[in-house]
Amino acid sequence: MESPAFEARRQAREATSQADQSAIAYEHGVGANLYDADGNRYVDLVAGFGALALGHANAAISRAVASQMERLPLALGDVYATQIKLDLCERIAALYPEPDARVMLGLSGADAVTAALKTAVLATGKAGVVAFSGSYHGLSYAPLAACGLAEAFRAPFAAQLGEHVRFTPYPAGDSALGGSLDSVRGALEGGDVGAVLVEPVLGRGGCVVPPAGFLPALRALCDRHGALLIADEIWTGLGRSGAWLASVASGVRPDLVCLGKALGGGLPVSACVGSNAIMRAWGKHGGTAIHTATHFGWPVACAAAMATLDALEREQLPARAAEVGSRFIAALREAGFDAQGQGLMVGVVLADASAALSVSRRLLGEGWLVLTGGSQGNVLTLTPPLDIDAALLDAFTQRLAAAVHPER
């Protein structure tokens, strides 16, 4: 029924881990708890790849969605929008650290990245892109070309992707910063690069936090060479990293910011937001250059996004993620684990991909849902709801030791 790719992936993971990797089927969820079709309960430390910032079946989002469905389920895209779309664009623009920002809505994070890359070409006239090893920006064609997580994602489609992206190392520590920046500088000096696309913290790449000077240095290099700095905040944004925008919290104003995942509280909606000066490039073509689709600005998803942003602000969840996440990472390290990350995007580095898959399966059997990530597949990636009870994270830290060392 599903694409054969997913069954092939399960088989490959079984061969790597020598452990059963059969799928479970979700039946329902409430908050941080999930239940499968057999009635088993799990603590969800994945939260829809980080998209369910408020957990499962959030009441405020459910009410907003139901109300909008009754009022108007669909408008006419970019021709005749709805008030809720305009309200959401205004709300997102206010997150950008400059007045009069402009917003382009989409359905997925990949849509937002595509919009940003298109904007960079229009604004600079240069098609080249600098991206980073270990990065993940989505798998539709424009983002796929800049996907540095796994070459295997790009290889079958390489002939259709062109050769406009240069990959440079993502610095995992202070000692790697100079080499990474030198590589970016070398790419920019060619004169044909219009965009540097970066995750402020690598998400799927293993929750890797770069050195403090990394983003400011990228900003300076982009300014010097006439390129746009695009911050892919699809994972890090809207509180996941402990701030509304991780790039801005680091003291940097990107030219463009990509948002997704948490924005819709479980419904598909994304945004590319940028300065008015940069976004004006879209208006220089008489309306012939547009980036739109039937369901961009879908009123129902816009209503869910407004409810999500309201809750994040009302409950001060970005600040809570910073505090709870810091304690969680410290507890994991105290327990002897190699933990990394920021806010409530946390990676636990294990020996190899086989160990990570085996541990994740043992945890699943004990009622804990986690995923594996990292460029080598050896990192447990944890992105729980931002309002998760901290006691559950304490309990997980204790259970993780038993899963990693079952022989003890």
N, C-alpha and C positions, 0 to 999 in steps of 0.2 A: 504493500500500500504506500509506504513512504518511499522517498528516493533511496535507491540502492546505496548511495553514499553513506547513509547513516548506519545501515547494517554493516557495511564494510568497515566503518570506523569502530563499531563495537567489537568486531572480530579482531581488528588490529590491536585494540586495547587489551583484549583477552590474551592475545599472543604475547604482548609486552609484559603484562602483569601476572600471567598464569593464574588469573582469578576471574570468576564469573563477572561479566559486565552487562548482564541483562537489564533492560530498561524497566523502570516502574512507571505506572500511569497515575498522574495526579487525579484526585477526585474532587477535593475541595480544600480550602485553606482559610485560616483566620489569623490575622496578625503575623507572628513569626512561626506559626504552626501549619504544617501541611499534612494532608491525609491522602493515602493512595487508594486505589480501587479495592484493595483487600482490607481496608480499615486500619492499616498501619499509620502511626503518627510519626512525623519527623520535625525536628527543629530546623527551619530553613535558614541556612547561613549563606545562601546564594541570592535569594530575593529577585528571581528573574533576571540574572546577570547584573544585579544592582538596580534594575528598573523599578522594583517595588519598594521605593524608599519609605513608604508608610505601611508596608506589609500587605498581606492578602485581605481582600474584601473590606477595605477601609470604608467606613460608613459615609463619611463626607463625600468621597469620590463617587460612591455608588449613588448617592442622592443627586449629585450634580449631573451624572450621566443620565439617570432616569428622567430628570427634569428636562434636560436638553433634548432627549429623544422624543419626548412628548411635544416639545415646543417646535423644534425644527431639526431634523436629523442631518440634512445636507443642504448646502447653499450652492452657489455657482462659482466655486473656486476663486480665481483672481478677477473675475468679471464683476460679480455682485457677491460680496462677502457678507458675513454676519457681524453683529455687534460684538459677540463673544470673541471672534477672531481679532477684531480691532483692539479689544480690551487686553487680550493676551499679548499681542505685539507690543502694546504700550508697557505692559508689566515686564516683559523680557527686556525691552530696550532700557528700562530703568536699572537693570543689573549691570549694564555696560558702563564703564567708568568715564563717560563723556556724554554731554547732552546731545540730543537730536540723533541718537543712534537709530539705525534702520534694521529691520528684521525680515528674514525670509523663512517661512515655515515649510516643513516637510513631514514625512511620516516616520522616517528612520534616521538614526545617526548617520548612516551612509548618505542619505539625502542631504543632510546638513554639510557634510564634508564635501560632497559634490558641488553644492552651492558655493562653498568657500573657495574651492579650486577654480571654479568658473569665474568667480569674482576677481580672483588674483590675476587671471589672464586679461580680463577686461580692464582692470585698473593699472596694470604694469606693462601690458603688451608682451610679457615674457612667459613662455609655457613651462619652463623648467621648475621642478619641485625638489626640495630637499626633505627627505623623510628619514626615519631612524630605525635601526635594527631593534627588533622586539616590539615594534609598534603595531597597533591594530586599529584600523579606521573603517572597517566594513568590507564587504566582499562584492558589492556592485562595482562596475568597471573603473570609475575614477578613483574611488578609495582603494580598490584592489591593487592598482598600479603602485600605490604608496604603502602597501601592507608589508611591513618588515618582520612580522612575527614568524612566518614560515614561507620559505621560497616555494614549497609545494603548493601553496594556495594559488600562486601566480603562474607557475610553470606551464600548466596545460593551456593557458590563455595568453601566453606571453606575446604571441604574434599579433594579437589584437590590442595590446595595451600600449604599444609605442615604447620609446626609450627616453622619456622626458624626466624620469625620477632618478635621483641619486641617493643612495642610502649611506648614512653615516652612523657611527657608533653612538648609542645612547649611554651617557656616563652613569655608571652604577655607584660611583664613589669619587672622592676628591682626586684620587690618582689618575682617574680616567678622564677628568674634565678637560685638560689641555688638549689631549689627542682628539677628543670629540669636537671641540671648537675649531681646532686646526682643520679638521676634515670639512666642517661646515664652511669655514672661511675659503678653503680651496675651491669648493663647489660654487660659492657665490662669486668668486673672482672671475669665473668664466663669463659672467655678464648676461647669461640667458635664464637665470633663475628668478622667478617672480614670487615664489612662496616657500616659506619654511614651515612645515606642518609638524606639530609636536604635541604629545601628551604631557601635561605638567607632571603627572606621575604615570608611569606605564601601568595600564590596567591588566588586560589579558596577558601582557608580557611579564606578569609576576608581581605587580604592586611595587615597582622599583621607584624609589624616591631619588631624584638627581641631586647633586650638590646645590647649595643655596645660590651660587652665582650663575647657574646654568641658564635660566630663563632671562635674567638681565643681560647676560652676554649675547644671547641670541637676538634680543631686542636691538642691541647696539649694532650687531653685524647686519641685521636686516636694514636698519636705518642707513648704514654706510653704503650698502650696495643696492638700494632701491627695491628691496623685496618686502613682501608682506609677511608678518608673523601671524600664523593661524594656530590658535590654541584649540586642540580637540579636547573639550571638557565634557564629552559625552559620559565618561565614567566619573571624572573628578568633580564635575560641577554640581550645583544645587545641593551642597552639603555633604556629599559622599566623602570628600577629602578633608572635611572639617571647616570648609569655607563655602560661601556662595559660588565663588570662582577661585580655583587654586592659583591661576596665573595672576590675578589681581592681588590676591593675598600675598604673593611673593614680590609685589611691588612693580609688576609689569602690566602695561596696557597693550594687549594684542590688537592687531588691526581687525581681526575677525575671531569670533568665538563660536564653536559648534556645541550645541546642547542637544540632549536626547535622553534616552533611558528614563531617569527619574522624572523627567518633565511631565509625562502623561500619567504617572501613578499606575501604570499597567496598560494604558492605551497608547497606540502608536502616534506620536507627535514629536517633532524635533524642530530645531531652529538654528539658523546661522544669523548672528547679530554682529554688526560692525559699525564703524564710524560713518557718519553721513558723508564725509569727504571721500571715503573709499567706495561706499555703496552707490554714490552718484554715477559711477561708471556704467551702471545698468541703464541709466536714463539717457545715455549719449547715443543710443542706437534707434531712437524713435519708437521704442516699444517692440522692436523685432527680436531683440535678444531678451528672452524671458526664461525663468526656471520655475515650472509649475506642473501640476498634475491635478486630476479630478478631485482627489481627496486631500490635497494640501490645504491646511486650514479647516479640516473637518470639524464642524461645530461641536460634536460630541467629545472629541479628543481635546478640543480647546477648553471645554467646560471642565473636563477632568484635570487639565493642566492648571487652570485657575484654582481649583480646589486644592491641588497638591501644593502650589506655591503659597496659598493661604495657610495651610497646615505647617509647612516648613517654617514660615515666618512666625506664626502664632506660638508654636511649640519650641521655637529656637533650636531646631534640629541641627543646623550646621554647627553651632557652638557645642551642642551636646555630642555630636559625632566626634569632634576634636577631643573632648574630654574623655568620653567613654573609650574611644579608639586608642588614645594614648595609654590608658590604664590596661586595656586588653593586650596591646603589643608588649608592654612592660611585663605583664603577667606571663605571657608566652615565653619571653626571654628568660625570665626568672626560673621558669620550668625547664629551661635548657634547650629551647627551640630557637632556630635561626629565623626570627620573625622580622618582617619589613613592611613598610607601608605608611599610610597617613590617614588619619580619621578612621572611618570604618570601611576602608579598602585595605585589607591585610593579607599578606602572603606569608606562608610558612614554607621555608625551603627545605626539601628533603633530598635524599641521596641521589635519586634519579627518577625517571618517569615511571619505572616499574614500582618503586616504593610509593610514589604519590598515588598511583592508581589503586594499588593494594590497600593503602591506608584509607583512601576515600571510600572504598567498597566496605571495609570493616566498619567505618563510621556510619555508612548508610544502614548496615545491618543493626546498628545500635540506635538508630533513630536520629542521625545527624546528616544533613544534606550539605555537601561541599563540592567544589569543582577543582579540577587541576588546571594549571596554567603555566606561564613561563615559556621562554623560547625553547627550553629543553623538556618541557612538560613535567618538571620536577617540583612545582610549587602548588601548594594548596591555596586557592584564592577564596577569600572570605569577604562577602559583601552583604551582610545581613541588613534587615530593615533598620533605618536610622533611629527608630524608637524602640528597638529591642530591649527587653529587660536585661540589664547588665549581669544579673545572676545567671542567665543562660550562657553568657560568654565565659563566666567563671567556671561553670560546670563543663563546658566544652574543653577548656584548657586541661582540666583533670582527665577527661575521657580521651583526649588526644594522645596522652602518654601511653595509655593502654593499647591504643590502636597502632601506634608506631612500634611499640615493643610488646607484641602479644605473647612472647615467650616468657616474660617476667611474671 
